Amino acid sequence: MTLNNRKWNLALLQMDIAIGEPELNYAKLEKLLDQAVEGETKPDVIIFPEMWNTGYALDRIKELADEEGQRTHALLSEFSRKHQVNIIGGSIAEKQGSQIYNTIYAYNREGSRVADYSKIHLFRLMDEEKYLEEGSHIGQFELDGVSSGMMICYDIRFPELSRKLALGGAQIVFVPAEWPNPRLHHWRTLLMARAIENQMFVVSCNRVGISGTTEFFGHSMVIDPWGEALAEGDETEQVIRAQIDLALVDEVRSRIPVFEDRRPALY
Ligand SMILES: O=C(O)CCC(=O)C(=O)O
């Protein structure tokens, strides 16, 4: 992307995840990565689902998590440099010392890690707080000069977080997820709301497939700052593609000047 061309091509790797089987998951991800860069339209940004390396194998997560993220860093830095593509590469189960985090790494086209973000709201319905540590900072960063943010799954239920990212300048927020049935209605509504209220792009990548008794419905989405769904996956494994024009952020923000009309002194 150049300064005059504010368009980005996105590729969302909506994959199935084999629970507790990192070998299978790395192999699957590499196959989908190759698929994402094949063809005429090269992606500018690729995004993966949440905890794609292990799934929610929480009772074995200490032995399965990527030690300091080393294996994932090697894969992402090489692939992003080789194909000159930005990657929102997670999240993964990451081991730091004796602690486990649910962490996204963002890589730029030069193969450098530009940011990481560990999930700050742990999801009790899936016992995350019993096995994982909370992150200690928000995910604000730049990619190709575009002010960006990242959140993970349950984070979309906290409008304060996306608003903070927007106030920090984010024009786009990336959301890796493992969001299960039967809450499709919550998923679509919350993602739409975060895009509309913050007048920014929201790009979410959910997994598909079944782990134990939990079913994951996909429906990864690319939503523009006006709340239009530019792309939405079905319930199968696939690479979802969409082109976005980042100029739309300023256009929508000047049409309805929400950020100028806020009354933070009152709330
Ligand atoms: O908030 C929800 O309904 C789903 C959240 C979730 O599955 C997660 O954060 O892993």
The ligand as a MOL file (V3000), in Angstrom:
LIG
                    3D

  0  0  0     0  0            999 V3000
M  V30 BEGIN CTAB
M  V30 COUNTS 10 9 0 0 0
M  V30 BEGIN ATOM
M  V30 1 O -17.9920 -14.0630 24.8600 0
M  V30 2 C -18.3230 -15.1170 24.3030 0
M  V30 3 O -19.5110 -15.4480 24.1790 0
M  V30 4 C -17.2810 -16.0260 23.7250 0
M  V30 5 C -15.9120 -15.6880 24.2010 0
M  V30 6 C -14.9400 -16.7850 23.9640 0
M  V30 7 O -15.2800 -17.8630 23.5400 0
M  V30 8 C -13.5110 -16.5410 24.2310 0
M  V30 9 O -13.1230 -15.4290 24.6120 0
M  V30 10 O -12.7210 -17.4750 24.0170 0
M  V30 END ATOM
M  V30 BEGIN BOND
M  V30 1 2 1 2
M  V30 2 1 2 3
M  V30 3 1 2 4
M  V30 4 1 4 5
M  V30 5 1 5 6
M  V30 6 2 6 7
M  V30 7 1 6 8
M  V30 8 2 8 9
M  V30 9 1 8 10
M  V30 END BOND
M  V30 END CTAB
M  END
